[in-house]
Amino acid sequence: MTPPLAPAGWSRWLVPPAALSVHLSIGQAYAWSVFKPPLESALGLTGTQSALPFQLGIVMLGLSAAFGGTLVERNGPRWAMTVALCCFSSGFLLAALGAATEQYWLIVLGYGFVGGIGLGIGYISPVSTLIKWFPDRPGMATGIAIMGFGGGALIASPWSAQMLESYGSDSRGIALAFLTHGLVYAVFMGLGVFLVRVPPPGYRQRRPADPVAGEAAAARTPQVSARSAVRTPQFWCLWVVLCMNVTAGIGILEKAAPMITDFFARTATPVSVSAAAGFVALLSAANMAGRIGWSSTSDLIGRKNVYRVYLGVGAVMYLLIARFGDSSKPLFVCCALVILSFYGGGFATIPAYLKDLFGTYQVGAIHGRLLTAWSTAGVLGPLIVNKVADSQEAAGRSGAGLYGLSFTIMIGLLAVGFVANELVRPVHPRHHVPEPKETPDDQLFSDSGRAG
């Protein structure tokens, strides 16, 4: 499949909607918690087991994004979006078959493994194309797409809850919901496949005003290759920082609906299923807003300072939920929203942090390697929250008591991330590349790291 060249007169503003059609679809992953209680009830699963498809999906997202970038660049955005469409939609169809036949392993294989590959390829598919179309505003262009990924649950969460109410929450109803997701997302992502175009030769040679000044500033930044970067303590400090920040956010996000229900189950105002789904949608909005707001703030106060906020204030938010969360719904919701805004902001800020430390020489490749921290956190966060909740339930606890220990663990992990951030120092000159030479394609690949 050859990359489709834009004809004369093609508007570049048709490309962001193409990217959004993919990212809003794959952003459904953030609404997985809506399916957890019905799956646990229909198939007799524990919280840990019902989290496995989501965990595996995040693992495959990180791995396929880290290792699939070369294929995406080589084959073009239409090929990548088509692969993402096929994998993501067929993952839902396999999951539907698994739910209909009550074969849980098919749900894990479909949604987690096959669908997870679609998540990763879809995540990176439009980034370099948007940068080529918007060389004057690459941050704005890629921000539109990445914000869509963060906000996908705003659509998927209430939609999924409504389908479960209409179809039923038994295995048959879950299967029909998965089937509907697979078919509708295939059509919606197909719009992106149809619309996407790459610019004609020479278009990407446009540069923003005063390119000489920009090139001079880039030249003053130390340049480090990907091979050298992974040998520096700075890389591994940032790996820990990203992993801890994502673990803290994803631990709430993956179990959001049952968590808020459990916290207020024994109060005078319990949380309904629809309200819990609305809470998931609010978390998605905070995740989406944090990607734009906090990354912009980092340009003003610096990367290290903004991660001090993510990790330090995030630990305080967890402490407030653990101590007082079950006594005040507004407090619980506000703290969770802040934590999820830090989660989204962390993804958006880490590429700029990498660029500050390692330069633009191979920042895209360095960022790809760092995404393994996302894969690790995708397992670690849900595992901590679900495993602890299961053990506390077995010990006879209920309500907010299911989560106290896991929140304490999260506070400890955020403290570890805070210390790792404090240890970040400028890269030693022995790791610098004396005279980096970039082709336009290398620069585009490097710039794609900003999409985190």
KALIN-V625136 format. One record per residue. N is the residue number from 1. PSI is psi as a letter, one per 20 degrees, with the letter a starting at -180 (* if undefined). D_FIRST is the distance of its C-alpha to the first C-alpha in whole Angstrom. Layout:
# KALIN-V625136
n;psi;d_first
N;PSI;D_FIRST
N;PSI;D_FIRST
This chain:
# KALIN-V625136
n;psi;d_first
1;o;0
2;q;4
3;p;7
4;o;9
5;q;12
6;p;15
7;r;17
8;p;21
9;j;23
10;p;20
11;p;22
12;i;21
13;i;23
14;i;20
15;g;18
16;g;21
17;h;21
18;g;17
19;g;18
20;h;21
21;h;20
22;g;18
23;h;21
24;h;24
25;g;22
26;i;22
27;i;26
28;h;27
29;h;28
30;i;31
31;j;32
32;h;32
33;h;36
34;h;37
35;i;36
36;g;38
37;g;41
38;h;40
39;g;39
40;h;42
41;g;44
42;h;42
43;j;41
44;l;44
45;q;42
46;r;43
47;h;42
48;g;41
49;g;39
50;i;37
51;i;36
52;g;34
53;g;31
54;g;31
55;g;32
56;h;29
57;g;26
58;h;27
59;g;28
60;h;24
61;g;23
62;g;25
63;g;24
64;h;20
65;h;20
66;h;22
67;i;20
68;i;16
69;h;17
70;g;16
71;h;12
72;g;12
73;h;13
74;g;11
75;i;7
76;r;8
77;h;10
78;g;8
79;g;6
80;g;10
81;h;11
82;g;10
83;g;11
84;g;14
85;g;15
86;g;15
87;g;17
88;g;19
89;g;20
90;h;20
91;g;22
92;h;25
93;g;25
94;g;26
95;h;28
96;g;30
97;g;30
98;g;32
99;g;34
100;h;35
101;j;36
102;k;38
103;n;36
104;h;35
105;h;33
106;h;30
107;g;30
108;g;30
109;g;27
110;f;25
111;g;26
112;g;27
113;g;24
114;g;21
115;h;22
116;h;22
117;g;19
118;h;18
119;g;20
120;g;19
121;h;16
122;h;16
123;g;19
124;i;18
125;g;14
126;i;16
127;g;18
128;h;17
129;g;16
130;h;19
131;h;21
132;h;19
133;h;20
134;m;24
135;i;25
136;h;28
137;m;28
138;h;26
139;g;28
140;g;28
141;g;25
142;h;24
143;h;27
144;g;26
145;g;23
146;h;25
147;h;28
148;h;26
149;g;25
150;h;29
151;j;30
152;h;28
153;i;31
154;h;33
155;g;31
156;h;30
157;g;34
158;h;36
159;g;34
160;g;34
161;g;37
162;g;38
163;g;36
164;h;38
165;h;41
166;g;40
167;h;39
168;q;41
169;j;41
170;a;41
171;h;39
172;g;38
173;g;37
174;g;35
175;g;33
176;h;33
177;g;32
178;g;29
179;g;28
180;g;28
181;g;26
182;g;23
183;g;23
184;g;24
185;h;21
186;g;18
187;g;19
188;g;20
189;h;17
190;h;15
191;h;17
192;g;15
193;g;11
194;g;13
195;h;15
196;p;13
197;q;13
198;q;13
199;q;16
200;r;17
201;p;18
202;h;22
203;g;21
204;i;21
205;i;25
206;q;27
207;q;29
208;r;32
209;q;35
210;l;37
211;h;34
212;g;37
213;g;39
214;g;36
215;h;35
216;h;39
217;h;39
218;h;35
219;h;37
220;i;40
221;p;38
222;p;38
223;p;35
224;p;34
225;r;32
226;h;30
227;g;32
228;h;35
229;g;34
230;i;34
231;j;38
232;q;39
233;h;41
234;g;40
235;g;36
236;h;38
237;g;40
238;h;37
239;g;36
240;g;39
241;g;39
242;g;36
243;g;36
244;g;40
245;g;38
246;h;36
247;g;38
248;h;40
249;g;38
250;h;36
251;h;39
252;g;40
253;g;37
254;h;36
255;k;40
256;g;40
257;g;41
258;h;44
259;g;45
260;h;46
261;g;48
262;g;50
263;h;51
264;k;53
265;h;53
266;j;57
267;r;58
268;i;59
269;m;56
270;r;53
271;p;49
272;r;48
273;g;44
274;h;43
275;h;45
276;h;43
277;h;40
278;h;41
279;g;41
280;g;38
281;h;37
282;g;39
283;h;38
284;h;34
285;g;36
286;g;37
287;g;34
288;g;32
289;h;35
290;h;36
291;h;33
292;g;34
293;g;37
294;h;38
295;h;36
296;h;37
297;h;40
298;h;40
299;h;39
300;g;43
301;i;45
302;q;42
303;g;40
304;g;43
305;g;45
306;h;42
307;h;42
308;h;45
309;g;45
310;g;42
311;g;44
312;g;48
313;h;48
314;g;45
315;h;48
316;h;51
317;g;49
318;h;48
319;g;52
320;g;53
321;g;51
322;h;52
323;h;56
324;j;56
325;h;53
326;i;54
327;i;57
328;o;55
329;g;52
330;h;51
331;g;52
332;g;49
333;g;47
334;g;47
335;g;47
336;h;44
337;h;42
338;g;43
339;g;42
340;h;38
341;h;38
342;h;39
343;g;36
344;g;33
345;h;35
346;g;35
347;g;31
348;h;31
349;h;34
350;h;33
351;h;30
352;h;33
353;g;35
354;g;33
355;h;33
356;h;37
357;g;37
358;i;35
359;a;34
360;i;30
361;g;30
362;l;27
363;h;28
364;g;24
365;h;25
366;g;28
367;h;27
368;g;25
369;h;28
370;h;30
371;i;28
372;h;29
373;h;32
374;g;30
375;g;30
376;g;33
377;h;35
378;h;33
379;g;35
380;g;38
381;g;38
382;h;38
383;g;40
384;g;43
385;g;43
386;g;43
387;g;45
388;g;48
389;g;48
390;g;48
391;h;51
392;h;53
393;h;52
394;h;54
395;j;57
396;j;58
397;r;56
398;r;54
399;c;53
400;h;53
401;i;54
402;h;51
403;i;49
404;g;52
405;g;51
406;h;48
407;h;48
408;g;51
409;g;48
410;g;46
411;g;48
412;g;49
413;h;45
414;h;45
415;g;48
416;g;46
417;h;43
418;g;46
419;g;48
420;h;44
421;h;44
422;h;47
423;i;46
424;p;44
425;r;45
426;q;43
427;p;42
428;p;44
429;h;44
430;i;43
431;i;40
432;q;39
433;p;36
434;g;39
435;n;36
436;p;33
437;o;30
438;p;27
439;r;24
440;h;23
441;h;20
442;g;22
443;h;24
444;g;21
445;h;20
446;g;24
447;h;24
448;i;22
449;i;25
450;i;27
451;i;25
452;*;27
